[in-house]
Amino acid sequence: MYAVIRTGGKQYRVAPGDVLKIEKLDAPEADTQTVEFTDVLAVSGEPGTILKPSRATVTAEVVNEGRHAKILVFHLKRKKQYKKMQGHRQAFTEVRIKSIEVDGVPFSAAV
């Protein structure tokens, strides 16, 4: 059982028990340890079948928050003595998928 959700402008394929790093969630959502994703694009219950559910939610718990490794951005104009280096660290929220609920039927992670 897996679902495709959209959050932070990206799409993720998630299954119960998965741990993934997503774009940082807003402070009110991250303060609670449980996050609910309602933008579910597709659900697959059996291999080879994908369907668009009328009502589906994915429930996850916040595991950690942090920032990724630094990415260096370097600009150079040759023969002009121009160099510019800049760093960027993207913030993330790490979540563990607890359950996927499709049309009132929940699917949870095996403990």
C-alpha positions in Angstrom: 0.0 0.0 0.0 1.4 3.4 -1.0 0.2 6.9 -1.8 1.5 9.9 -3.7 1.2 13.1 -1.8 2.1 16.7 -2.6 3.7 19.0 -0.1 6.1 21.9 -0.4 5.7 22.0 -4.2 7.1 18.4 -4.6 5.5 15.0 -4.9 6.4 12.0 -2.7 5.6 8.3 -2.9 5.0 7.2 0.7 4.1 4.0 2.5 3.3 3.4 6.1 6.5 3.3 8.1 8.5 5.4 5.7 10.7 8.2 7.0 11.3 11.1 4.7 12.6 14.7 4.6 10.2 17.2 3.2 10.3 21.0 2.9 10.0 22.7 6.3 6.5 22.9 7.5 5.0 26.1 9.0 5.4 26.5 12.8 1.8 25.8 13.8 1.9 22.4 12.0 5.3 21.5 13.3 4.5 22.2 16.9 2.0 19.4 17.0 3.8 16.1 16.7 1.2 14.8 14.2 0.8 16.2 10.7 -2.0 15.3 8.2 -1.6 15.6 4.5 -4.9 15.9 2.6 -3.4 16.6 -0.9 -3.3 12.9 -1.9 -2.8 12.5 -5.7 -3.0 8.7 -6.1 -3.2 5.5 -4.0 -2.2 2.0 -4.9 -3.4 -0.9 -2.8 -2.3 -3.8 -5.0 0.7 -4.1 -7.4 -0.2 -2.6 -10.8 -3.3 -0.7 -9.7 -3.4 3.1 -9.2 -6.5 5.1 -8.4 -7.5 8.6 -7.5 -9.4 8.4 -4.3 -12.4 10.7 -3.5 -11.3 11.1 0.2 -7.8 10.2 1.4 -5.5 11.5 4.1 -2.0 10.5 5.1 -1.1 10.9 8.8 2.6 11.4 9.8 4.5 12.3 13.0 7.3 14.8 13.1 10.6 13.1 13.9 13.1 15.9 13.5 13.7 19.4 12.0 17.0 20.6 10.7 18.9 21.9 7.7 20.5 20.0 4.8 24.2 20.1 4.0 25.6 23.3 2.5 25.4 23.8 -1.2 28.0 26.1 -2.7 27.1 28.5 -5.5 30.1 29.9 -7.4 30.1 32.6 -10.0 33.1 33.5 -12.1 33.7 35.9 -14.9 37.0 34.9 -16.4 39.6 37.4 -17.2 37.7 40.1 -15.3 38.9 39.2 -11.7 35.3 38.6 -10.6 34.5 35.8 -8.3 31.6 35.3 -6.0 30.9 32.4 -3.7 27.6 31.9 -1.8 26.3 29.1 0.4 22.8 27.8 0.9 21.3 25.4 3.4 17.7 24.3 2.9 15.5 23.7 6.0 13.6 20.4 6.3 11.2 18.6 8.5 11.7 14.8 8.9 8.4 12.9 9.2 7.5 9.2 9.7 4.3 8.0 7.9 1.9 6.5 10.4 -1.1 5.6 8.3 -2.9 6.1 5.0 -6.6 6.4 5.1 -8.6 5.8 1.9 -12.4 6.4 1.9 -12.5 5.7 5.7 -10.3 2.5 5.6 -7.0 3.0 7.4 -3.8 1.2 6.5 -1.1 1.4 9.2 2.6 0.4 9.4 3.4 -3.2 10.6 4.9 -2.9 14.1 
